[in-house]
Amino acid sequence: MPEEKAVLRIEGMTCDGCAQGVQHALKRVAGVSGVKMDWRTGLGEVMFDTEVTSEQDILEDPIFLGHYKASLVARPGCC
């Protein structure tokens, strides 16, 4: 199981409830094994299995398409 980490910038989170909602939604994505969000910085880390999902799949999750805007800050292995 090749696991990687993506760091995302998430626009629109204004409280801890927002961050928890994003975490909960992303944990339902197949292949995602861990999520950590910080609404204060607007950053989140997502650990995922590259054989099951991709950064693009994560960025296209309905939580981002409908409620928040997400972009990739760091690619796995770059920083």
Secondary structure as the mmCIF struct_conf table of DSSP 4:
data_model
#
loop_
_struct_conf.conf_type_id
_struct_conf.id
_struct_conf.beg_label_comp_id
_struct_conf.beg_label_asym_id
_struct_conf.beg_label_seq_id
_struct_conf.end_label_comp_id
_struct_conf.end_label_asym_id
_struct_conf.end_label_seq_id
STRN STRN1 GLU A 3 GLU A 11
TURN_TY1_P TURN_TY1_P1 GLY A 12 GLY A 12
BEND BEND1 CYS A 15 CYS A 15
HELX_RH_AL_P HELX_RH_AL_P1 ASP A 16 LYS A 27
TURN_TY1_P TURN_TY1_P2 ARG A 28 ARG A 28
BEND BEND2 VAL A 29 VAL A 29
TURN_TY1_P TURN_TY1_P3 ALA A 30 GLY A 31
STRN STRN2 VAL A 32 ASP A 38
TURN_TY1_P TURN_TY1_P4 TRP A 39 GLY A 42
STRN STRN3 LEU A 43 ASP A 49
TURN_TY1_P TURN_TY1_P5 THR A 50 VAL A 52
HELX_RH_AL_P HELX_RH_AL_P2 GLU A 55 LEU A 59
TURN_TY1_P TURN_TY1_P6 GLU A 60 GLU A 60
BEND BEND3 ASP A 61 ASP A 61
HELX_RH_AL_P HELX_RH_AL_P3 PRO A 62 GLY A 66
TURN_TY1_P TURN_TY1_P7 HIS A 67 HIS A 67
STRN STRN4 LYS A 69 ALA A 74
TURN_TY1_P TURN_TY1_P8 PRO A 76 CYS A 78
#
